[in-house]
Structures are given as C-alpha cells and as structure tokens.
Amino acid sequence: MTPSIGIPQALADIPTDKRLEVMRRVGWTGSISQAARDVGISYKAAWQAIDTLTNLSGQTLVEKTVGGAGGGGARLTVEGQRLLALADALAAARAEVLMRHGHAPDTGFRLGLRTSMRNQLACCVQKVVGTSEALVVQVVLLLQSEQTLTATVTRESADLLGLESGRPVLALCKATAVRVQPPDPFRALGGASEGCCLSGTVHRLTPGEGLDEITLMLQGGGHWVGYARHAELQVGQAAEAQFPASAVVIAWAE
C-alpha cells in the first residue's frame, strides 16, 4: 500500500519552523536565493527546507521557472500555496487555543518535535518481522517512491508506537550515516546486500574536503541526503544511498 500522509504532516511545528518562512519568501520574491537571504540561512539550507517539506507533504511545493531578467527563479505550486494557507489557519487557531487556556502565543509553550536529522520521509509500515519473544524486530517501511527501507527497533518500541501494517509514519536518518555511491552492479543482478539502499539520481552536490554532500532525488519522488567520496559522483548521475537499518528512526505524531 502506498503511503498517503499528505500536507498536514508538513505542518507539525508551525511556530518555530523556518522551513515555512522559506516557502513564504519564495512566494513573495520568486527566488530561492533571495528567500535564503531574507530568512538568514544559506542557499543550501533553503533548498533543504523545501526538500524536507516536499518529502513530508508528498507534493511538489516549489517549481523552477525559466527566463526573466535573472535567467530564472522559482514559484510556489498550487499545493505550495495551499500549504501556506493551512499553516496560517493552523497558527491562528493555535494562538486562539493557547490564549483561551492562559498561554500567550509567545511564551515558549510548544507542541511538536524539531530534530537535527536531515532525512525525513513520509512512509507507512509494510510489515514487522520478528517473533513476539524477539527483543529486536525489523520494521519494513514503504516509501512514496515504492522503494522500501528497514528500521531495526526494539520490540518494546514497536509495541509502544503501535507499529503495524498500514500505519503512516516518518522515517528519519542522520545524513552523516548515509554513504552515497554509484549503483552496485551486483545488486542490479538481484544480489542481496546488508542494510538499507535507496536508488535515485544526484540532484545537488556540495563539494567538500575529502567528502561531497549529495542530495539524491529518489526514484518516484523524495530526497535523501548523504556523503560520497570527493569527485566520485556528478549531478544527474545514477547513485545509491546506503545506510544501516540501525540508523533509521521511526516517528509519528498524534
């Protein structure tokens, strides 16, 4: 079953999240670089904000434009405009509820979770592998791209989260745990491999000393960030993101 989390998942932490402000500035200025300057973050961080919201919502929120005095820019899609409208409505409703219960909106009373994990993808539980007596189980997750990845969690965590087939969840993973490399021909022939592997193409590349940061556009949609050996990959090249199942964190919000 294909996961169907949708736009509400991208609105989990409206009051403190600069990602929505990046989107808003893109809508105003028609430029991702200008949006980054306005918000006070790097161009790369602005793209990461857009990628994360795109992953969480399962919708294309920003699209590139061509032509014009600057040679091109960006604009919000209809779904991007809808996301911001919902964010404004939810923020207003939240402020009203807090005031009604004696909490000023700016007192630091917060709901939601913020995390340093760059990789966040909407998915659903396909199956949980492990006996009822097993201390550790394998949770197979189905992404919107129809690819799967596996998370290793304790039986206790699986039970407490109520992980079962069909449950919408988020898959999170630190970018530093992800190794991106050219496709493995052994796997293309049906060979098995340990850990998780997601296929796609190199969407963005930030050169570094010894390692390059790679943003992979996954087959079927979504992005995954990791690192490759310097000059090993180029933009547009097919690649695989590999990482251990123990690096995958499962989350969901009520």
PAZAPA-4460 file (N, C-alpha, C; in steps of 0.05 Angstrom, whole numbers, plus 32768, in hexadecimal, padded with zeros to 4 digits):
% residues 254
    n_x    n_y    n_z   ca_x   ca_y   ca_z    c_x    c_y    c_z   seq   type   mol
   8011   7FE8   8000   8000   8000   8000   8012   8019   8000     1      M     A
   800C   802C   7FEE   801B   8044   7FEC   8014   8057   8003     2      T     A
   8028   8063   8011   8023   8075   8027   8014   808E   801D     3      P     A
   8003   8099   802D   7FF3   80B1   8026   7FF1   80C3   803E     4      S     A
   8008   80CF   8046   8008   80E0   805D   7FFE   80FC   8056     5      I     A
   8009   8109   8041   7FFF   8122   8037   8008   813A   8046     6      G     A
   7FFD   8151   803E   8006   816B   8048   8006   816F   8066     7      I     A
   7FF1   8165   8075   7FF1   816A   8092   800A   8161   80A0     8      P     A
   8018   814C   8095   8030   8142   80A2   8046   8157   80A1     9      Q     A
   8045   8169   808D   805A   817E   808B   8055   8196   809D    10      A     A
   803F   8195   80AC   8037   81AC   80BD   8039   81A5   80DA    11      L     A
   804C   8194   80E2   804C   818A   80FD   8057   819E   8111    12      A     A
   8066   81B2   8108   8073   81C4   811B   8073   81E1   8110    13      D     A
   805C   81EB   810A   8059   8205   80FD   8067   821C   810B    14      I     A
   8064   8220   8125   806E   8238   8132   808D   823B   8130    15      P     A
   809C   8225   812F   80B9   8227   8132   80C8   821F   8119    16      T     A
   80BA   8218   8103   80C7   820C   80EC   80CD   8221   80D7    17      D     A
   80E7   8225   80D0   80EE   8238   80BB   80E8   822D   80A0    18      K     A
   80E2   8213   809E   80DD   8208   8083   80C5   8215   8076    19      R     A
   80B0   821A   8086   8098   8227   807B   809E   8244   8073    20      L     A
   80B0   8251   8082   80B7   826D   807B   80C6   826E   8061    21      E     A
   80D7   8259   805C   80E5   8257   8042   80D1   8256   802C    22      V     A
   80BD   8244   802F   80A8   8241   801B   809A   825C   8016    23      M     A
   8093   826A   802C   8085   8283   8029   8095   8297   8019    24      R     A
   80AF   8298   8020   80C1   82AC   8012   80C4   82A4   7FF5    25      R     A
   80C5   828B   7FEE   80C6   8283   7FD2   80AD   828D   7FC4    26      V     A
   8096   828B   7FD1   807E   8294   7FC4   807E   82B2   7FC0    27      G     A
   808A   82C1   7FD2   808B   82DE   7FD0   80A0   82E7   7FBB    28      W     A
   80B7   82DA   7FBC   80CE   82E5   7FAC   80D2   82D6   7F91    29      T     A
   80C8   82BE   7F8F   80CD   82AE   7F77   80EA   82A4   7F75    30      G     A
   80F7   82A4   7F8C   8114   829C   7F8C   811B   828D   7FA5    31      S     A
   8128   8276   7FA2   8130   8266   7FB9   8148   8273   7FC7    32      I     A
   815A   827E   7FB7   8172   828C   7FC3   8169   82A5   7FD3    33      S     A
   8156   82B4   7FC8   814C   82CB   7FD7   813D   82C2   7FF0    34      Q     A
   812E   82AD   7FEE   8120   82A2   8006   8134   829B   801B    35      A     A
   814A   828E   8013   815F   8286   8026   816B   829F   8034    36      A     A
   8170   82B4   8025   817B   82CC   8030   8168   82D9   8044    37      R     A
   814E   82DA   803C   813A   82E6   804D   8137   82D7   8068    38      D     A
   8139   82BD   8067   8135   82AD   807F   814F   82AB   808F    39      V     A
   8166   82B1   8082   817F   82B0   8091   818C   8295   8092    40      G     A
   8188   8285   807C   8194   826B   807A   81A2   8269   8060    41      I     A
   81B1   8253   805C   81BF   824F   8043   81AC   8246   802D    42      S     A
   81B5   8249   8014   81A6   8240   7FFD   81A1   8222   7FFF    43      Y     A
   81B6   8213   8008   81B3   81F6   800A   819E   81EF   8020    44      K     A
   819F   81FE   8036   818B   81F9   804B   816F   81FF   8042    45      A     A
   816C   8213   8031   8151   821A   8026   8147   8203   8015    46      A     A
   8159   81F8   8004   8151   81E1   7FF4   814A   81C9   8005    47      W     A
   8159   81C5   801B   8153   81AF   802D   8138   81B2   803A    48      Q     A
   8131   81CB   8040   8116   81D1   804C   8100   81C9   8039    49      A     A
   8104   81D1   801F   80F0   81CA   800B   80EE   81AC   8007    50      I     A
   8106   819F   8006   8106   8182   8002   80F8   8174   8018    51      D     A
   80FD   817D   8031   80F0   8170   8048   80D2   8173   8048    52      T     A
   80C8   818B   8042   80AC   818F   8041   809F   817F   802A    53      L     A
   80AE   817D   8014   80A4   816D   7FFD   80A2   814F   8005    54      T     A
   80B7   8146   8013   80B6   812A   801C   809F   8125   802F    55      N     A
   809B   8137   8042   8087   8133   8057   806A   8135   804B    56      L     A
   8067   8147   8038   804C   814B   802D   8045   8137   8017    57      S     A
   805A   812D   800A   8055   811B   7FF3   804C   812A   7FDA    58      G     A
   8050   8145   7FDA   8047   8155   7FC4   805E   8166   7FBA    59      Q     A
   805D   816E   7FA0   8070   8181   7F96   8067   819D   7F9E    60      T     A
   8077   81AB   7FAE   806F   81C4   7FBA   807C   81DC   7FAC    61      L     A
   8094   81D8   7FA1   80A2   81EE   7F93   80AB   81E3   7F78    62      V     A
   80A9   81F3   7F64   80B3   81EB   7F49   80C4   8202   7F3E    63      E     A
   80D8   81FA   7F2F   80EA   820D   7F23   80DC   821B   7F0B    64      K     A
   80E4   8234   7F06   80DA   8243   7EEF   80F2   824A   7EDE    65      T     A
   80ED   824F   7EC5   8103   8256   7EB2   80FD   8271   7EA6    66      V     A
   8113   827E   7E9D   8110   8298   7E91   8110   82AE   7EA5    67      G     A
   810B   82C7   7E9B   810A   82DE   7EAD   8126   82EB   7EAF    68      G     A
   8126   8302   7EBD   813F   8312   7EBF   8155   8302   7ECD    69      A     A
   814E   82F2   7EE0   8162   82E3   7EEF   8169   82C8   7EE3    70      G     A
   815C   82C1   7ECC   8161   82A8   7EC0   8151   8291   7ECB    71      G     A
   813F   8296   7EDD   812F   8281   7EE9   812B   8285   7F06    72      G     A
   8118   8276   7F12   8112   8279   7F2E   8102   8261   7F38    73      G     A
   80EF   8267   7F4A   80DF   8252   7F55   80C4   825D   7F5C    74      A     A
   80B0   824B   7F5D   8095   8254   7F65   8087   823D   7F74    75      R     A
   8074   8245   7F84   8065   8231   7F93   8050   8224   7F80    76      L     A
   804D   820A   7F84   8038   81FC   7F76   801D   8201   7F84    77      T     A
   8008   81F8   7F79   7FEE   81FA   7F87   7FEF   81EC   7FA2    78      V     A
   7FFC   81D5   7FA4   7FFE   81C7   7FBD   8010   81D7   7FD1    79      E     A
   8025   81E4   7FC7   8035   81F5   7FD8   8025   820C   7FE4    80      G     A
   8014   8219   7FD3   8003   822E   7FDD   7FEF   8224   7FF1    81      Q     A
   7FE5   820C   7FEC   7FD2   8200   7FFF   7FDF   81FA   801A    82      R     A
   7FF8   81F0   8019   8006   81EA   8032   8009   8203   8043    83      L     A
   8011   821A   8036   8014   8233   8046   7FF9   823D   8050    84      L     A
   7FE4   823A   8041   7FC9   8242   804A   7FC1   8232   8063    85      A     A
   7FC6   8217   8062   7FC0   8206   8078   7FD1   820D   8090    86      L     A
   7FEB   8214   808B   7FFD   821B   80A1   7FF3   8234   80AF    87      A     A
   7FEA   8248   80A0   7FDF   8261   80AC   7FC6   825B   80BC    88      D     A
   7FB5   824A   80B1   7F9C   8244   80C0   7FA1   8235   80D9    89      A     A
   7FB4   8222   80D8   7FBB   8212   80F0   7FC9   8223   8105    90      L     A
   7FDA   8236   80FC   7FE8   8247   810F   7FD4   8259   811D    91      A     A
   7FC0   8263   810F   7FAC   8274   811B   7F9B   8265   812F    92      A     A
   7F94   824C   8127   7F83   823B   8139   7F93   8234   8152    93      A     A
   7FAD   822E   814E   7FBE   8227   8165   7FC0   823E   8179    94      R     A
   7FC5   8256   816E   7FC7   826E   817F   7FAD   8272   818F    95      A     A
   7F97   826E   8182   7F7D   8271   818F   7F79   825D   81A6    96      E     A
   7F81   8244   81A1   7F7E   822F   81B6   7F91   8235   81CD    97      V     A
   7FAA   823D   81C8   7FBC   8243   81DD   7FB2   825B   81EE    98      L     A
   7FA8   8270   81E1   7F9E   8287   81F0   7F86   827F   8201    99      M     A
   7F76   826D   81F6   7F5E   8265   8205   7F65   8256   821E   100      R     A
   7F7C   8248   821E   7F85   8239   8235   7F9B   8246   8245   101      H     A
   7F9E   8260   8240   7FB0   826F   8251   7FCD   826F   8248   102      G     A
   7FD3   8267   822F   7FEE   8267   8225   7FF1   827B   820F   103      H     A
   8002   828F   8213   8007   82A1   81FD   8016   8293   81E6   104      A     A
   8010   8299   81CD   801D   828A   81B7   803B   828C   81B7   105      P     A
   8047   82A0   81C4   8064   82A3   81C2   8072   829C   81DC   106      D     A
   8065   828C   81ED   8071   8285   8207   8083   826D   8206   107      T     A
   8086   8261   81EF   8097   8249   81EC   8089   822F   81F0   108      G     A
   806E   8230   81F3   805E   8218   81F5   805D   820B   81DA   109      F     A
   8069   81F4   81D7   806D   81E8   81BC   8062   81CC   81BA   110      R     A
   8056   81C6   81A4   804E   81AB   819D   805E   81A3   8184   111      L     A
   8064   818A   8182   8072   8180   816A   808F   817A   8170   112      G     A
   809E   8171   815C   80B9   8167   8160   80CA   8173   814A   113      L     A
   80E2   817D   8152   80F6   8186   813F   810E   8173   8142   114      R     A
   811B   816E   812C   8131   815B   812C   8147   8164   8119   115      T     A
   8160   815B   8120   8176   8162   810E   8178   814E   80F7   116      S     A
   8167   813A   80F6   8169   8126   80E1   8160   8132   80C6   117      M     A
   8172   8132   80B3   816D   813E   8099   8158   812E   8089   118      R     A
   815A   8114   808B   8149   8103   807B   812F   80FD   808A   119      N     A
   8119   8105   807E   80FE   8101   8089   80EC   80FA   8072   120      Q     A
   80E1   80E2   8072   80D0   80DA   805C   80B6   80CE   8066   121      L     A
   80A0   80D6   805A   8086   80CA   805F   8086   80AE   8054   122      A     A
   807B   809B   8064   807A   8080   805B   8064   8071   806B   123      C     A
   8062   8058   8068   8050   8048   8079   805C   802D   807E   124      C     A
   8053   8021   8094   805E   8007   809C   8053   7FF2   8089   125      V     A
   8065   7FE3   807C   805D   7FCD   806B   805A   7FB4   807B   126      Q     A
   806D   7FAE   808D   806B   7F97   809E   8080   7F99   80B4   127      K     A
   807B   7F8A   80C9   808D   7F88   80E0   8097   7F6B   80E1   128      V     A
   80B1   7F67   80DF   80BC   7F4C   80DE   80CA   7F46   80F9   129      V     A
   80C0   7F30   8106   80CB   7F28   811F   80B6   7F1B   8130   130      G     A
   80BE   7F07   813F   80AA   7EFA   8150   80A3   7F0B   8168   131      T     A
   808D   7F03   8176   8085   7F12   818D   8099   7F11   81A4   132      S     A
   80AA   7EFD   81A3   80BF   7EFA   81B8   80D9   7F08   81B1   133      E     A
   80DB   7F11   8198   80F4   7F1E   818F   80F8   7F39   819D   134      A     A
   8110   7F3F   81A6   8116   7F59   81B2   8119   7F6F   819E   135      L     A
   8121   7F68   8186   8125   7F7B   8170   8116   7F71   8157   136      V     A
   8108   7F84   814A   80F9   7F7D   8132   8101   7F8E   811B   137      V     A
   80FB   7F85   8103   8100   7F95   80EA   80E5   7FA0   80E0   138      Q     A
   80E4   7FBA   80DD   80CC   7FC8   80D3   80D1   7FD0   80B6   139      V     A
   80C3   7FC4   80A4   80C6   7FCA   8087   80B4   7FE1   8081   140      V     A
   80BF   7FF7   8075   80B0   800F   806F   80AD   8013   8051   141      L     A
   8096   801A   8048   8091   801F   802C   8090   803D   8027   142      L     A
   80A1   8047   8015   80A2   8064   800F   808F   806A   7FF9   143      L     A
   808A   8084   7FF5   8079   808C   7FDF   8085   8085   7FC4   144      Q     A
   809F   8082   7FC3   80AD   807A   7FAA   80AA   805D   7FA4   145      S     A
   809B   804E   7FB6   8097   8031   7FB4   80B1   8022   7FBB   146      E     A
   80C6   8030   7FC3   80DD   8022   7FCE   80D8   801C   7FEB   147      Q     A
   80E8   800A   7FF6   80E5   8003   8012   80FF   8007   8021   148      T     A
   80FD   800B   803A   8114   800B   804C   810D   7FFE   8066   149      L     A
   8120   7FF6   8075   811B   7FE6   808D   8127   7FF5   80A5   150      T     A
   8118   7FF6   80BB   8122   8001   80D4   8123   7FEB   80E8   151      A     A
   8139   7FEA   80F7   813C   7FD7   810D   8135   7FE5   8127   152      T     A
   8120   7FDB   8134   8116   7FE7   814D   8112   7FD1   8162   153      V     A
   8110   7FD9   817B   810A   7FC5   8190   80EC   7FBE   818E   154      T     A
   80E6   7FA6   8197   80CA   7F9D   8198   80BA   7FB0   81A9   155      R     A
   80C6   7FBA   81BF   80B7   7FCC   81D0   80B0   7FE6   81C1   156      E     A
   80C3   7FF1   81B2   80BD   8009   81A2   80A7   8004   818E   157      S     A
   80A9   7FED   8180   8095   7FE7   816C   8079   7FE5   8178   158      A     A
   8077   7FD9   8190   805E   7FD6   819D   8053   7FF1   81A7   159      D     A
   8065   8002   81B3   805D   801C   81BD   8053   802E   81A7   160      L     A
   8060   802D   8190   8058   803D   8179   8040   8032   816A   161      L     A
   8038   8019   8171   8022   800C   8163   8028   8008   8146   162      G     A
   8041   7FFF   8140   8049   7FFB   8124   803C   7FE2   8119   163      L     A
   802D   7FE6   8104   801F   7FD0   80F7   801B   7FD7   80D9   164      E     A
   8016   7FC4   80C9   8014   7FC7   80AD   7FFF   7FDD   80A6   165      S     A
   8008   7FF0   8095   7FF6   8005   808C   7FF8   801F   809D   166      G     A
   8006   801F   80B3   8007   8037   80C4   8019   804C   80B6   167      R     A
   800F   8065   80B2   8020   807A   80A7   8034   8083   80BD   168      P     A
   804D   8086   80B5   8062   808E   80C7   8076   80A0   80B8   169      V     A
   808A   80A9   80C7   80A0   80B7   80BA   80B9   80A6   80BE   170      L     A
   80CA   80A5   80A9   80E4   8098   80AB   80F9   80AF   80AD   171      A     A
   8109   80AE   80C1   811E   80C3   80C5   8139   80B6   80C6   172      L     A
   814D   80C4   80BC   8168   80B9   80BC   817C   80D0   80BA   173      C     A
   8191   80CF   80CA   81A6   80E3   80C9   81B5   80E1   80AE   174      K     A
   81B9   80F8   80A2   81C8   80F8   8088   81E4   80EC   808B   175      A     A
   81F0   80F0   80A2   820B   80E7   80A6   820D   80C8   80A7   176      T     A
   81F6   80BB   80A9   81F6   809E   80AA   81F3   8092   808D   177      A     A
   81F0   80A4   8079   81E9   809A   805E   8201   809D   804C   178      V     A
   8207   8087   803F   821D   8086   802B   8210   8084   800F   179      R     A
   8216   8098   7FFE   820B   8099   7FE3   8221   8090   7FCF   180      V     A
   821B   807F   7FBD   822F   8075   7FAA   8221   806C   7F90   181      Q     A
   8231   8067   7F7B   8225   805D   7F62   8216   8043   7F67   182      P     A
   8203   803D   7F56   81F4   8024   7F59   8206   800B   7F59   183      P     A
   81FE   7FF8   7F6A   820D   7FDF   7F6C   8203   7FCC   7F57   184      D     A
   8213   7FC4   7F44   820A   7FB1   7F2F   8201   7F96   7F3A   185      P     A
   820D   7F8E   7F50   8204   7F75   7F5D   81E7   7F76   7F65   186      F     A
   81DF   7F8D   7F70   81C4   7F90   7F79   81B1   7F91   7F61   187      R     A
   81BA   7F9E   7F4B   81AA   7F9F   7F33   81A4   7F84   7F28   188      A     A
   81B5   7F70   7F2E   81B0   7F55   7F25   81A0   7F45   7F39   189      L     A
   8196   7F52   7F4E   8186   7F45   7F62   8195   7F3C   7F7A   190      G     A
   81AE   7F44   7F7D   81BD   7F3D   7F95   81B3   7F4B   7FAE   191      G     A
   81B5   7F3D   7FC4   81AC   7F49   7FDD   81C3   7F59   7FEA   192      A     A
   81BB   7F6C   7FFB   81CF   7F7C   8009   81C4   7F82   8025   193      S     A
   81D7   7F87   8037   81D0   7F8E   8052   81C7   7FAB   8054   194      E     A
   81B6   7FB1   8068   81AE   7FCC   806D   8199   7FD6   8059   195      G     A
   8196   7FF0   8057   8181   7FFC   8046   818E   8008   802E   196      C     A
   817F   8009   8018   8189   8015   7FFF   8172   8022   7FF1   197      C     A
   8175   803C   7FEA   8162   804B   7FDB   816F   8055   7FC1   198      L     A
   8160   8052   7FAB   816B   8059   7F91   8160   8073   7F87   199      S     A
   8170   8081   7F78   8167   809A   7F6C   817D   80A7   7F5B   200      G     A
   817B   80C1   7F57   818F   80CF   7F48   8199   80E7   7F59   201      T     A
   81B1   80EF   7F54   81BD   8105   7F63   81AF   811F   7F5A   202      V     A
   81A1   812B   7F6D   8192   8144   7F68   81A2   815D   7F6E   203      H     A
   81B1   815C   7F84   81C3   8172   7F8B   81DD   8167   7F97   204      R     A
   81F2   8176   7F94   820C   816D   7F9E   821B   8185   7FAA   205      L     A
   8224   8183   7FC2   8234   8198   7FCF   824F   818D   7FD4   206      T     A
   8264   8196   7FC6   827F   818B   7FC9   828A   8191   7FE5   207      P     A
   8299   817F   7FEF   82A6   8183   8009   82C1   8177   8009   208      G     A
   82CF   8179   801F   82EA   816E   8021   82E9   8150   8028   209      E     A
   82EF   8140   8014   82EE   8123   8018   82D3   8117   8012   210      G     A
   82BE   8125   801A   82A3   811B   8015   8292   8131   8008   211      L     A
   827F   8129   7FF7   826B   813B   7FEC   8250   8134   7FF8   212      D     A
   8240   8149   7FFD   8225   8145   8006   8213   8142   7FEE   213      E     A
   8203   812C   7FEE   81F3   8125   7FD8   81D5   8125   7FE0   214      I     A
   81C5   8133   7FD0   81A8   8131   7FD2   819E   8120   7FBB   215      T     A
   8193   8109   7FC3   818A   80F6   7FAF   816C   80F9   7FAA   216      L     A
   8164   80FB   7F91   8148   80FB   7F8A   8140   80DE   7F86   217      M     A
   812F   80D4   7F98   8128   80B8   7F98   8116   80B1   7F80   218      L     A
   8118   8099   7F77   8106   8090   7F62   80E9   8090   7F6C   219      Q     A
   80D8   809E   7F5E   80BC   80A0   7F67   80B6   80B8   7F79   220      G     A
   80CB   80C8   7F80   80C7   80E0   7F8F   80D3   80E0   7FAB   221      G     A
   80D9   80F7   7FB5   80E6   80F9   7FCF   8104   80FC   7FCD   222      G     A
   8111   8106   7FE2   812D   810B   7FE3   813A   80FD   7FFB   223      H     A
   8154   80F7   7FF8   8163   80EA   800D   817F   80F5   800C   224      W     A
   8189   80FE   8023   81A3   810B   8024   81B8   80F9   8031   225      V     A
   81D0   80F9   8025   81E6   80E9   8030   8200   80F4   8025   226      G     A
   8215   80E4   8028   8230   80ED   8020   823E   80D8   800E   227      Y     A
   824D   80E2   7FFC   825D   80D2   7FE9   827A   80DB   7FE9   228      A     A
   828B   80C9   7FE0   82A7   80D1   7FDD   82A9   80E8   7FC9   229      R     A
   82BB   80FA   7FCF   82BE   8112   7FBF   82C2   810B   7FA1   230      H     A
   82B2   8117   7F90   82B4   8114   7F73   82AC   80F9   7F69   231      A     A
   829F   80E9   7F7A   8296   80CE   7F72   827C   80CF   7F61   232      E     A
   826C   80E4   7F66   8252   80E6   7F59   824F   8102   7F4C   233      L     A
   823C   8103   7F39   8236   811D   7F2C   8217   8120   7F2C   234      Q     A
   820E   8139   7F2A   81F2   813E   7F28   81E6   8130   7F10   235      V     A
   81CF   8124   7F14   81C2   8115   7EFE   81C9   80F8   7EFD   236      G     A
   81DD   80EF   7F0B   81E7   80D4   7F0A   81D6   80C2   7F1C   237      Q     A
   81D1   80A9   7F13   81C3   8096   7F24   81D4   808F   7F3C   238      A     A
   81C7   808B   7F53   81D6   8085   7F6B   81C5   8076   7F7F   239      A     A
   81D1   806C   7F94   81C3   805D   7FA9   81CB   8069   7FC4   240      E     A
   81B8   806C   7FD5   81BD   8073   7FF1   81BC   805A   8002   241      A     A
   81D2   8055   8010   81D4   803D   8021   81D8   8046   803E   242      Q     A
   81CA   8038   8050   81CC   803F   806D   81C1   8027   807D   243      F     A
   81CB   8024   8096   81C1   800D   80A6   81A5   8011   80B0   244      P     A
   8197   7FFB   80B3   817B   7FFB   80BD   817A   8007   80D9   245      A     A
   8190   8004   80E8   8190   800F   8103   8191   802E   8103   246      S     A
   8197   803A   80EC   8198   8058   80EB   817D   8064   80E5   247      A     A
   8169   8053   80DF   814E   805D   80D8   813D   8060   80F1   248      V     A
   8132   8077   80F5   8120   807D   810B   8103   807F   8101   249      V     A
   80F1   8073   810F   80D5   8074   8107   80C6   8087   811A   250      I     A
   80B6   8099   810F   80A7   80AC   811F   808B   80AF   8114   251      A     A
   8079   80B6   8125   805E   80BE   811C   8051   80CF   8132   252      W     A
   803F   80E1   8129   8033   80F4   813B   8015   80F0   813C   253      A     A
   8009   80F3   8154   7FEC   80F1   8156   7FDF   810B   814F   254      E     A
***
